Amino acid sequence: MTHDISRIGPPDGGPATMPPAGYDAMDDHELLRLHVSGNPDTFGVLVKRHRDRMWAVAIRTLGEPEEAADALQEAFISAFRRADSFRGDAKVTTWMHRIVVNACLDRIRRRQVRQADPLPEDEDRAAELAGPIEEDAAEARERRLDVLNALKQINVDQRSALVLVDMEGYSIEEAAAILGCAPGTVKSRCARGRARLLPLLKHWQTTRGGSDLPAKTAAESVGTE
């Protein structure tokens, strides 16, 4: 018997499963090991534990709730079936994030193959793009949608790097492990992505009171709903 993981989706859809007593105290490696050994409960505990952050990566990478939910579903099914391929030389969350990111990128590339534009390296964070901290809900939603739409126009490799580093707060090294590339590649993709994102969100540079906020702040303003 296996867990029903067909309900995996946005966080507000409710928990995919209720973890049995005692499993919450186990670390991710032990939960995955038990799953591979045939335990019918522990993969559901992993899903419940990390679904919110995986959903954030999916929605910010794809920008569309239906696409993100489908990608997340595909990713967790893939992780469920391929758990015995996990070698244990990285964090379980790194392994799971890699599967989620790949599922998202596969969906993007199936829609349209995009070539990276040659852009100059820029080690600085893109200049300030978001609105003031205190704002009404309509303005916050407008900015969030603008950022998501802008992200869709960025090369998929740059987008995935920005989502992990600027939005999810992973270090360059952690993002490199998730994406399966060198840290320098992640750093370059982030710099190019920020340079590409800046003109697309230029209208958020000057806000009430003339204050400017960093591109990372604009990225963090994108909710997961």
N, C-alpha and C positions, 0 to 999 in steps of 0.2 A: 504494500500500500504506500502511496506517496501523497504528499500534500497537494491540495488543489491550489495552484498558483495562478489560476485564470483571472483572479480579481486584482492582480497587481495593477496599480495605476496611480493617479495623483494622490497625495497624502490625504486630501479631504474626502477621499472615497472610503475611508475607514480602514482598519487594519486588515491585512490579508490573512492573518492567523493570530490566535492568542497563544503566546508561548507557554508551554508547560512549566509548572513550578520547578525551579532549580536551574533551568537552562539559562536564565538571564545572567547568572553569575559566571558562566563559562565564557572563555575568550573565543574569538572568531575561528582560530585554527582548530580548536577542539570541536566546535560546532560543525565545521565543515568535515572534519575527520569522521565524526559520528554519522553524518549524512552519507558519506562514501561507504561507510560500513553497513548502511542499510537502515539507519534510524529514520523513521518517517516524520519526525517533528522538527529536527534541528535546522533544516534549510529554511523553514518558515520563520524560525526565530531570527536567522540572519536577515531575511527579507524585511521583517518588521523593524529590526535594529537599524538598517541602513537605507531603507527605501526613500525616506525624505530627501537625503542628500543625493541619491542616485536620480531621483525625480528632478531635482534642481538642475543637475547636469544635463539631463535629457531635454527639459523644456527650454533651457537657455541655449542649448546647441541647435535645436530644431525650431523653436519659436512658435510651435503650434501644438496645443494640448493633445489633439487626437494622434498626431504623429509621434509625439513624445511618449504617450501612453503605449502605443503600439511598439515603439522601439524598446521601451522598458520591459514590456511583456516578453518580447523576443530575447532580450538580454538575460533576463532571469531564467527563462526556460533553457537557454543555452548554458548558463552557469549551472543550473540544476543537473543537466544531462552530462556536462563536461567536468564535473567537480573532481573526478579522479585524475584529471590532467593537471591539477594544481600541484606544483612541486614543493610548495612550502618555503620557498626562498624569498618571498615578499609578503607584505601584508595581504590579508584576504580582501580588504577593501580596495587595495591597489589592483588586484586581479579582477574584482568585480567592476570597478570603474573602467578598466580597460575594455571589458566586454560591453558595457553600456555605451562608452564612447564609440567603439567600433560599430555597434548596431546603429547609432545615430548617423555616423559618417556613411555607412552603407546606404541608408535611406536618402541622404542628401545626394550622394553620387549617383544613385539610381535615377533621381529626378533630373539632375543636370551636372555634368562634369565641369568643374570650374578650374581655370588656370590661375595660378597666383600672379598678381601684378608685381612687377619689379618696383620696390619701394625702398627708399633710403633707410638705413639703420637709424634707430632713435632710442637711445638708452633711457631717456626720460619718460615718465608717465605722460600720457597725452594730457593736454591742459584741461582745466576744469570744465565739466560739461553738465553737471546735474543741477537741479533746482535747489532752493533753500531747504533747510532741515524741516522747518515748519511750513506746510503747504496743504492745500485741500486735496481731497481724495481724487478729484477729477484730474488735477495737475499731475499727481503722482502716477496715476494710471496712464496718462498721456505720455509721460516721460518713459515709463516702463515699456510701453508699446513701441515708442520710437527707438529705444535701445535694441529691443528684440528685432525690429525690422532692419535696423542698421547692421546687426550681426549677420542677418541673412545675406547681406551683400558682400561679406568678407570671405575670402578664401577659406575653405573648410578646415584646413590644417591650422591656419591662424586663429580661426574661431574657436576650435577645440582647445588650443593652448590658452587663449584669453579666458575662456569659461573656467578652466581649471585653476589658473593662476590668479587672475584678477577678481573673479566672481566667487570661486569656491575656496580661495585662500591657500591652495597647495603651494609648496615651495617649487622652485624650478626643478630640483632633483626628483621630487615626488611626481610632478607632472610628466617628466621624462620617462619615469618608470611606467606610468599609466599609458602613455602614448607610444612607448616602445622606441624611443629615439634618444639622441644624445642631449644632455642639458643645454649645450650651446644652440642646438636646433630649436628647442623650446624658447630660449631667450630671444632668438632671432625672430621666430614666429610671433611672439608677443609684441616685440618692437614694431614689426611690420603691421601687425593687426591694429595696434593703437594708432599708428600713423594713418591707416586706412579709415579707422573709426572716427577720428577727430573731425574731418570735414563733413561727415554724414550727420554728426550731432552738434555742429557748430552753433546752431540756434539755441543750445542750452548753455553755451559758454558764459554768456552774460545774463544774469538772473536778477531778481529783486535786490536792490541795494548795490548792484554792480559787482557782487562777489563772484569769484570763480571757484569751482570745485573740481577735483581731479577726475580723470576718466574712470579710475577705479571706483569712485563714489557713484558715478552714473551706472556702472556695471552692477554694483551692489544694490542699486535701487530696483533692479529687475526682480520682481517677486516670483514665487513659485506657484502661484495659483493658476 
